[in-house]
Amino acid sequence: MTEPLRLRVISRGEFVPPQIRARLARDLDFDIEFIVLDSTRSLQQVMTEPESFDVYHQWHTSDLIWTARCIQGIDLRRIDTGNLLKAAARARSGVTHTVFDRLFVQDDGSLGPEPGDTIAVLPALHGVDGFVWRPSHAPALRPGERESWGWLLDPRWAGHVGLIADPVLGIIEAALATEAQLGQPFGDIGNLTIDEVDTIADYLIHKKKIGHFKDTWTSQAEAVRLMRRGSVTIQSLFSPAVSQLRAEGMQLAVADPAEGSRGWHSDLCISAAAEGERVDAAYAYLNWWQNGWAGACLSRQGYYFIFPELARPHLSAAEWDYWYDGQPASEPLCGPSGEVTIREGHRREGGSYRARMASARVWNTFMDEHTHVTRRWQEFLSA
C-alpha cells in the first residue's frame, strides 16, 4: 500500500507559527512535516542533503544554493502571482529592488534581474531588523541622542548586551556597531574583507574579555528568555520576539538606528531532488503562500508580505494603518496568536512600510569571505 504524501518543509519557527500550520492543515489536502532549524543548520542540510526536504523556506542568498545545485527552477507559469512578480521586477520598486537582484534564471543559467519564466526562489516576506532596548533600564543618554548600532558596543551598556550567535547575521550587526563605535567606516558591510573581519572580531573578543556582553542567543526563545531575566537590556531581536514580549507587558523600544537597518527577505524554493507528486505538492504549498492570508497573518508580528495589496483584504483598516501606513494604532492590535501586542496610540518605530524598508543599509548575505567570517566568529563565541 502506498504511503500518503507528506511534504517536508525546512523553515524557521517564526515563519510557521501555530496559526500558519493550522490554516495549512485546513487548506491543503496533504500532510506537512516541518523541520524547524536555524539558518546555519538549515543551510548545511540543504547544501548536503537535498533529498531530505522538498521545500526550503528561509532567508538566504539565492545564488549560493542555486550554484550548488541544491534547488530546482520554479516555473512562474505554475505560480498564481507569476505575472505580478514579473511586473514588479520590471518596475524595480525601491522596496523590493534587492529581492529581484538574483531571482530570475538567465539564458546562461546564472541568476539575475531580467524577468523570465523561471526563478530560483519565490519571494514571500521581507523586512528590516535593528535592535531593541528597555528605556526603563537605559543608562544616561545625551539630549537628542539618536539610537545607534554603536550602543551595542558602548561602555554605558557594559554587562547588559546580548548578541545573535549566528555568524552571518552577527557579523553584519557587529560591523555596523564597530563602525559606529570606533568611527571607522568599512567599504562594504555586506561583503567585508578579511582585514575588516579581523578588525571586528578582535574588537569583539576584547569587549567580551572585559565583560561587555551578557550572552548570545541562537533562537528566538533564547532571545526572549534573556530579555525576561532583565540582565540583558539591549540586544538584536526579531520582530516576532518583540511582539511576544510586548504581549507580556514588557516596555521595549525598537531602534531606528542612525546608521540604517539590516534588511532581509525570506523565500521559498524547491529541492533539486523533488520529483513527481512531491513537486506538485510543493507548487501547491508555494501558491498557498501567495494568497495573501499568510502574509497578513505574519504582518501582525511585524513582517511585510511581498505583495502588500494582496495581504490588505485580510487585515482590518486599523491593522493596515498601523503596520503598513505607519499611523498610530487607533485601537489595541493583536498578534497572530490573538494576544494584544500593540497598545492604542502606539506608532511603529521607523514609520510606514516604505520609510522602514528605505532605511535598509545592508541586506542579509553570505559574504565572499564566509569561511573566514565563520572561523573568526567562532573564536569570538569561544573567547
N, C-alpha and C positions, 0 to 999 in steps of 0.2 A: 504494500500500500504506500503510495507517495505521501511524504510528509507535507503538511501545509507550508506555504511560503512564509518565511519570516525575514523581513528586510532588516539588515544590520546597519545601524547608523552610528558613526562616531561623531560625538558632539561635545560641546561644553554644557555643563549643567544649567548655566544662565540662559542658554538658547532653548532648552526644552524643560521648562518648569512643569509642575503637575498639570496646570491648566492647558498647556500645549499638548501634552501627552494624552490627556483625556479627550480633547477635541479630535486629535488624530485617530484615536481608537474608535470614535463615533463616526468619523467621516470616511475612513479608508477601510477597504474590505480585506485587509491582510494584517498580520501581526507585525510589530516593530520591536526589535531588540536595540535598546540604546546602550551604547558603550561610551560612558562619560569619562573623558580624560582631559587633563590639562594640555596646553598647546604643545609642550615639548614631547610628552609621551605619545600624544596622538600623531604628531608628525613622524616620530620614529616608527610607529606601527604602519602608518600609511606608506612610508617610503620602503619598508622592508617586507610588509605582509599585505599587499593589495588584495589578496584572496580572502582576507579576514573581515572585510567590510564591503558594503555595497554603496553607501552614501557617506560622504565626509562633509561635516558642517563645522567649520572653524573660521577664525580669521587666519589668513595665510597669504603668502606671496604666490600667486598662481603659477608663475613661470617656473618656480622651483619644483613643484610636484609634477608639472606638465613635462618639463625637460627630463625628469626621472622616469617618465612613462608610467606613473602610478595611477593616472586617471585617464578617462577617455573623453573625447569631444562630446559636447552636448548639442544636439540638433535643435536649433531655435524653432524649427517648424513644428516641433513637438511640445513647445513651451507656450502656454497661453498668453504670456506677455512678450513673446518673441519680437513682434513688430514694435511694441512700445519700447523695448530695450534698445533696439537698433536706432529708433528715432531719438532716444535720449542720448545715445552715443554720438550721433551726428550733431546734436545740439551742443555737445561738450559743455554741459552745465558746470558751473564753478563748484557746486556742492559735490557732484559725483565725478568730477574730472579724473581724479586719481583712480577711482574704481575701474574706469574703462581703459586705462593705460596698457594693461596687459590682459585683456579679456578675450578678444576675438582671435581665432586661429587664422593666420595669414596664408597666402598661397604657398609659401615655402615651409609651412608647418610651425613657424615661430608664432609668438603671441604679440599682438599689437592693438592699436586703437581703431583700425579701419574696419567698419562693420561688415559682417558676412553672416552666413547661416550657421556657423559653428563657433561655440565659445568653449573655453576651458572650464570655467566655473560660472555658476548662476548667482549674481549678487542678490542678497536678501536684506541685510541690515547694515547700518553704519552709524558712526557717532564720533564723539571726541571725549577723551578722558583727561582728567587733571589729577589733583589730589584733594583731600578733604582735611579739615581741621576743626577743632572744637573751640569756638570763641570763648566759652567759659573757662577754658584751660590754657588760653593763649598767653604767651609772655608779653611784655610791654612792646607795643608796636608804635612806630613813628606816626605822627599825624598825617593822614592821607597816604600812608604806605600801601602800595599795590601788592596784591598777592603775587608771589614769585616762586618758581621752582627752586630757587636758591634757598627757600625756607627749609627744604628737606636736609640741607647741609649747614644750616645756620646754627651757630653755638647757642642761640637763645632757645632752641628746641632740643638741645642735647639731652639724650636719655629717653626721649619720648617719640622717636621717629620710627615708623615702620616702612619697609620697602617690599615690593614684589620680588619674589625669588626667581621668577622666570628670566633667563638671560636676555632673551630677545627684547622683551618689553622693558626689563630692568635697566639695560644699558642705555636705552633711549631716554628714560626718565632721569637716570643718573647723569647723562650728558647734558641735559637741559639744566639740571641742578648745579653741576660743576661749572658750566659756562657762566651761569648767573652769579654763583657764589665767588668764583675766582676772577670774574671779569675777563675770562679767556675764551674768545669765540672759537668755535670749531667750524671747519669748512663745510661739511655736510653731515648733520646729525643723523640723517637716515642712512649714511654709509661711511662710518668713521674709518680713519686709517689706523694702522697698527699703533703708531705713536700716540694717537688720540685715545685709543682704547687703553693703552698703558697709563696715560695721564689720569684717566678717570678711575681705573682700577686701583692704582697706587694711592690716590686720594681717598677712595672709599675704604681701603684697608687701613689707612692711617686713622680715619674717623672711627672705624669700628674698634680699633685697639684702644682708643681713648674713651670708649663707652658711649659714642654718639647715638648708635642705633639700639632700639629696644629689641626688635625682632624683625624677621622677614616672613612672608607668607606665600604659600603656593596655591591656595584655593580661596574661593570667596568665603567659605565657612571659617577658615583660619583668620582671614582679614577681619571678619565680623567679631570673632572672639577677642582679638587684640583690642579693638575699639571698646568692646563691652567692659573689659577689665579695667579700663581707664588709664593704664600705664602708657599706651600709645595714644597720642592726641593729634598727630598729624601723619598722614600716610597716603600713598596711592590707593585708590579704591574705585571699583567699577560701580556703575550706576545701580544695578540690582541690589548691591550690598547697601548703598546709600538708602534706597527705598526701604529695605528691611530694617535698618537701624532707625530711620525716621518713624516707621510704623511702631517701633518700640518706644518712641518718645524721645530719642536722643536728638539734641540740637547739634546739627552739623552745618558747616559752611563748605560748599563745593567751590573750589578755587576757579577763578577765571584768570589764569596766570598772565602776567605781563608779557612773558616770552612766547605765549601761544600754547595750544593744547597738543596732545598726541592723538592723531586721527586713526581710525580703524574701520575696516569693513569686513563683514563675515559673508562667506559664500558657500554654496552647496555644489558638490561635484560628485561624479560617479566613478567608482573604481574601474580601473582598466580590466580587472578580472571578471566583472559582472557581465552576464550574458543572458539571453532568453527572457524568461519571466522576471528575473531579478532586475533587468534593465527596464522592463515595462513598469514594474513596481517603483523603481527609482524615479522614473518620469512622473508617475502619479504623485509621489511624495514631493518632488520639486514643484509641481504645479499647485499642490495644496498650499505651499508656502507663498505662492504668488497671488492668492485670492484676496489678500488684504486683512483678513481676520487675524492671522498670526502677527502681522506687522503691527496692528492696533493693540493686540494683547501685550506685546513686548515694548510698545511705545509707553505703556503705563509704568514701565520700570526704567524709562529714560533712553531707550534706543530709538532710532529712526528707521522706518521702512524705506526701501529703495525707491518705491513709488508712493509718496505720501498721500496722493489723492485717492489711491485705492484703499488705504487704511482709514481715510477720513469718515466714510459712512459707518464704520464700526466704532467710532469714538463719539462721545457726546460733544456738544458745542463747547462746554466748559473744558473738556479734556483737550480738544483740538486747540482752543485758545491758549491753554497753558503750555502744553508740550511742544506745539509747532509754531504758534504765533508769538510766544514769549510774553503773553499777558499775565497779569496777576490772577491767581485762581479765584474764580467767582464763587466757588463752593469747595468744601473738602473733597479731595480726589483720592480714589483708591488705586492701589497697585493691582497686579494680576491676581493676587490671592484674595482680593476683596477687602483688605485692611486699609484704613486711611493712611496714606503716606505723605500727602500734601495738605497742609492746613489752608484754610481760606485766606486769601490775601497774599500768599507767598508767590514770588515771581522767580522763575527758574534762572539760576545764575548763568550769565552769558547771553540771555535773551532768546531770540527767536531761533528757529531751525537754521535759517541761512546765516545769521550772525554767528551762531555757535560753530557751524561747520566751517565758516570762513576763518575761524580762529586757529585751525589746524596748522601748526608749524612743521610737523613731521608726521609721517604715517608709519604704522607698524610695518616692519620689513625685516627680511633676513639679509644681513649685510654681506658684502664680498668677503670680509674677514670674519665670518661667522664662527669658524673653528677657533680662532684666537679669542673672540669675544667670549665663547663658552668656557675656554680654559681659564682666562683671567677672572671671569665671573665666579667660577668655582673656587678659585683662590680666595676671592673676597668672602664667599659664603663660609669657607673653612677657616678663615683667619681667626 
